[in-house]
């Protein structure tokens, strides 16, 4: 099937098998390697991308379901060479170790902070609870989201 | 709490003890990491594995004709094909054998039976469905107790001389002295407990890309390996490939935790397939494959008995352990110790006598067990002693903190020789315990606990303490090897003409922050800023030999090697500086990043100036360049320690429990990068909580694995994971060049007992003495209702 997807702001048209998973389309057809595969059961979230601005687990969608829609991957977070505040905060707060969950975790955080710019710790923990991390124990991820929220509100003032 | 510091200052000179933000973060936060699945080669094929649905069955026949006929399928590899090349079996890291692909029988559910190699990953999986295997099911043996009964089905009938399911029998300590201690005891307390089978479950599964060049014979294998050099040697020995033609590249690894130490069948078949077909072959494991077939951990059935005098002084410890090894003995562990370092079971306590008896049994389960974020079975040992001390405290009516304190090995006893043969390098346990008690508000929480008990509250409080000591950093080569390869490690340092450097190491990080921490070591020794140093690991063609990253060994071994090679270069730099400044070497003094002339501090040469001269103006008669290599064989293990305290709230009506406060006081000696150390501790505490609360690879009576995906094998999310309060004390290692000890695994080793102690403490007044992990709410409820009251 022929599909057209807007990926990180650019329209991309491809011929794909109907059964091709969205994550394989992103990784192997588009060559964007920040989304990973970790579980096959929609449990871990390392494949998370934003579809029309909302987080989805791209291992549980077909590429054809994204036809005509807009996707953001981790590669689209920075603008003009500037890290997104969420990316900067994951670095400054040591919110990552092996890095495998990081792209999905950061995209969830970005979408969440756009919806809730001043969240409580409990709200942050709930927001990222669809994404597993085996390295950090989440505490520094929570701190990173809090720091990003502060930095984003400073910028918007 | 640590503050991030990026440069030396007057108050904090040098680079040690600085929370330098991680250098490696840049690529990960941009989605530019390079994991095995990111490796794509021209003309590459994809491999998928067919696994056994049975735990134990005879293979009658395998018909792969329909699979071969599917367009896009290039090859179907079976055990019979591998047997023609003498590759159907391979050695394990404990010197046993393991099938690459099953030939005669399958011996666990999920065992590798055949592999499809195809042009496309989807086609490869389609073809798996077309392979017809005729199995004749056999009775499955699913517990080690059943495995050792007379008449149990013989699992390893492939092995000459194997007449039963016994794997090993190993003892440590002094049986007679221990019997005497028990004979003279006023009190004996005991605990029988099971540390269930768990799985490290890194979020990245295992995988490889094997590329054997048919013309040159060079095999380049990108692999999820924590120990690439050891893997290269094993491949040379197993496959008969000349070792100079094998290059193992461990790219970025998405978590390891011990799971990525062994050699797995997928690696071997992909390499063999590439060799036979002449094209690169990629194999990426799925999650079920990872959980059902790769290195599990724990699975120890344990009984501990503690002899005490009337005042609570420990006199002796007697331990029996039965290990469920699965169908192959595949622990990644030093060959001298058959149950890993389980005999570290005396822990933090001055036990005059101890005797540890261990047995291993084959069962129809996946082989293992790896050191899941621990130093070779110390996690099980630490759990047993820390639970046993709590049972003793209840039985003799003593406060568990006081019972610990009065039995600690004392500071003036170090170096301390334990009853099972370890020589603890250093320790000072009471201050760590006291700090933890203070931070948790021990007296207040105990008072609150009493109030709730008196009121008969539905939500009871419990306090769980674990004061653990680890033994890690293998190892001294006299005692520690894997398959005969000694467990030293190495560092090669090259300082370039412009004063920048590359540090190459034999270890391989999986998120531990080596690219920053080890750069800080060189920065500390030579004054080259960490940002000017690249740390390279994982490529066997381009790094010196080493045994890899696991068992918290990287800083104790490779970290020491990095410091020592930098010191060697500093001595060469002194000679060059003396030549440049036209003074004698002894007239120079080193400070931070430069040599200056004593009494003439304006005459200086910085390390950058010296490095440039090493390539442009070096003294005649001296070798040019500024580089070196150091192999470091540690004189002893390092012995970090900690006290973890958990306060848990237990609903006695439902059995549900929540950790409401977690305090960790870790002492790992000198901390190079406190931010990274704290990150390791929080990750370790989370895995400790996970094992205590939910993680378990369980089996039914037919050997079906219940826990083969993330909906059945539960991993804590941010919602369940508690908040951690971290503190530290510092007792430097007397033998490590920087005073460091390993730390990556301390919290996983020590904290499970603290969580379980807390839950049991909350209901101990109801008569509950033990609840085995995972402490599910149903088990808590059952324990309350089964208790004598």
Interface residues (C-beta under 8 A of the other chain):
Chain A: X17 X19 X20 X24 X27 X32 X33 X34 X35 X36 X37 X38 X39 X40 X41 X43 X44 X46 X73 X74 X75 X78 X83 X87 X90 X91 X92 X94 X96 X97 X98 X99 X100 X101 X102 X103 X106 X124 X125 X126 X128 X129 X130 X131 X132 X133 X134 X135 X136 X137 X138 X139 X140 X141 X142
Chain B: X4 X21 X22 X24 X25 X26 X27 X28 X29 X30 X31 X32 X33 X34 X35 X37 X38 X121 X122 X201 X202 X203 X204 X205 X252 X253 X254 X255 X256 X257 X284 X286 X287 X288 X510 X511 X512 X513 X675 X676 X678 X679 X682 X683 X684 X685 X686 X687 X709 X710 X711 X715 X717 X718 X719 X721 X723 X724
